[in-house]
């Protein structure tokens, strides 16, 4: 359900672009990002860092696109978001001695600390690579192709990445249900994990 709600602004941007062009789509993206941030604020009783960060980036870069009539500012938005998230996954373990991916998923699954570190490095690599790929498409292809990549390419690769993360956690983790834990039948879970 949460994924679908997060998907709506991207889909609305795509539709607005196809019907009215990049500048109308940019305006739609800014407005929906603001609404999304406010909705998170109401639901969580606080500003959620990811939605706040995303809104600030789209407001600055989208606003620059509208002011200067240059779509390149907007095309940098996914890269700035990706790299900012990657930086968060790098720095938070240095501050809290706990990986961000562990903080996100530890209520669902239990993993040895070295496995959480592996997952965290995967997220960093994914975000950095996606940021570079976005710039490659933005600078080497038309705006039409970039918009299609933003909807289909980025979301498709994100979906595949999440599937890979799920397979890794199912293989090495202990799934938590309420107060009970169900150990994966994989025999590797019953032995002391090797330090990578």
C-alpha positions in Angstrom: 0.0 0.0 0.0 2.8 2.4 0.9 4.6 1.6 -2.3 1.5 2.5 -4.3 1.1 5.8 -2.6 4.7 6.6 -3.2 4.3 5.6 -6.9 1.4 8.1 -7.5 3.6 11.3 -7.9 5.8 9.5 -10.4 2.8 8.3 -12.4 1.2 11.7 -12.3 4.5 13.3 -13.5 4.6 10.8 -16.4 1.0 11.5 -17.4 1.3 15.3 -17.1 4.4 15.2 -19.3 2.8 13.1 -22.0 -0.2 15.4 -22.2 1.2 18.9 -21.4 5.0 18.8 -21.5 7.9 19.0 -19.1 7.0 22.3 -17.4 3.5 21.3 -16.4 4.8 18.0 -15.3 7.4 19.7 -13.1 4.7 21.8 -11.5 2.6 18.7 -10.8 5.7 17.0 -9.3 6.3 19.9 -6.9 2.7 20.1 -5.8 2.3 16.4 -5.3 5.6 16.1 -3.4 4.4 18.8 -1.1 1.1 17.0 -0.5 2.9 13.8 0.0 5.2 15.4 2.6 2.2 16.9 4.4 0.3 13.6 4.4 3.3 11.9 6.0 3.4 14.7 8.6 -0.2 14.2 9.5 0.0 10.4 9.6 3.3 10.2 11.5 2.8 13.3 13.7 6.3 14.4 12.5 8.1 15.2 9.3 9.4 12.1 7.7 13.0 12.7 6.7 12.9 11.0 3.2 9.7 12.8 2.1 11.0 16.2 3.4 14.4 15.7 1.7 12.7 14.7 -1.6 10.4 17.7 -1.5 13.2 20.2 -0.8 15.2 18.7 -3.8 12.2 18.8 -6.2 11.3 22.3 -5.0 14.8 23.7 -5.6 15.6 21.9 -8.9 12.0 21.9 -10.2 11.7 25.5 -9.4 15.0 26.2 -11.2 13.6 24.3 -14.3 10.5 26.5 -14.3 12.4 29.7 -13.7 15.2 29.2 -16.3 13.1 27.1 -18.7 15.7 24.4 -18.6 14.7 20.8 -18.0 18.3 19.8 -17.0 17.8 21.1 -13.5 14.9 18.7 -13.0 16.9 15.8 -14.6 19.4 16.1 -11.8 16.7 15.6 -9.1 16.8 11.7 -9.1 20.6 11.7 -8.9 20.6 14.2 -6.0 18.0 12.1 -4.2 19.8 8.8 -4.9 23.2 10.1 -3.8 21.7 11.8 -0.7 20.2 8.4 0.3 23.5 6.6 -0.4 25.3 9.1 1.8 22.8 8.5 4.6 23.4 4.8 4.4 27.2 5.4 4.6 27.1 8.0 7.5 24.4 6.7 9.8 26.3 3.5 10.8 29.3 5.7 11.8 27.1 7.8 14.1 24.7 5.2 15.6 26.7 2.0 15.2 23.7 0.5 13.5 23.1 0.3 9.7 20.2 2.1 8.2 18.9 -1.0 6.5 18.9 -2.7 9.9 16.9 0.1 11.3 14.4 -0.2 8.4 13.9 -4.0 8.6 14.9 -5.3 12.0 11.3 -5.4 13.1 10.6 -7.9 10.4 13.7 -10.0 10.3 16.7 -10.8 12.4 20.1 -11.1 10.8 23.7 -11.3 12.1 25.5 -8.0 12.2 27.8 -8.8 9.3 24.8 -9.6 7.1 23.2 -6.3 7.9 26.5 -4.7 6.8 26.5 -6.5 3.5 22.9 -5.4 2.9 23.8 -1.8 3.8 26.7 -1.8 1.3 24.4 -3.2 -1.4 22.0 -0.2 -0.8 24.9 2.3 -1.0 26.1 0.7 -4.2 22.6 0.7 -5.7 21.9 4.3 -4.9 25.3 5.5 -6.2 24.9 3.5 -9.4 21.3 4.6 -10.0 22.4 8.3 -9.6 25.2 7.8 -12.2 22.9 6.0 -14.6 20.3 8.8 -14.3 22.9 11.3 -15.3 24.0 9.2 -18.2 20.5 9.0 -19.6 19.8 12.7 -18.9 22.9 13.9 -20.8 22.9 11.4 -23.7 19.2 10.9 -24.6 16.2 13.0 -25.2 13.8 14.2 -22.5 11.2 11.7 -23.8 13.6 8.8 -23.2 14.6 10.2 -19.8 11.0 10.4 -18.6 10.4 6.8 -19.8 13.5 5.7 -18.0 12.4 7.5 -14.8 9.1 5.6 -14.8 9.9 2.2 -16.2 13.7 1.8 -15.9 14.2 3.2 -12.5 11.2 1.6 -10.9 11.9 -1.7 -12.7 15.5 -1.8 -11.4 14.3 -0.8 -7.9 11.8 -3.6 -7.9 14.4 -6.2 -9.0 16.8 -4.9 -6.3 14.2 -5.2 -3.6 13.5 -8.8 -4.7 17.2 -9.6 -4.4 17.3 -8.0 -0.9 14.3 -10.2 0.0 15.9 -13.3 -1.2 19.1 -12.5 0.7 17.2 -11.9 3.9 15.1 -15.0 3.5 18.2 -17.1 3.0 20.2 -15.8 6.0 17.6 -14.4 8.3 15.1 -15.2 11.0 11.6 -14.0 10.2 9.9 -12.3 13.1 6.2 -12.6 13.7 5.0 -10.7 16.7 7.1 -11.9 19.7 7.9 -15.2 18.1 10.7 -15.9 15.6 10.6 -18.5 13.0 14.0 -19.7 11.9 14.6 -20.2 8.2 15.0 -23.9 7.3 18.3 -23.0 5.6 21.0 -24.9 7.6 23.3 -21.9 7.4 21.1 -20.2 10.0 21.9 -22.9 12.6 25.7 -22.4 12.4 27.7 -19.5 13.6 27.9 -17.0 10.7 31.2 -16.6 9.0 32.7 -13.2 9.2 32.9 -11.6 5.8 
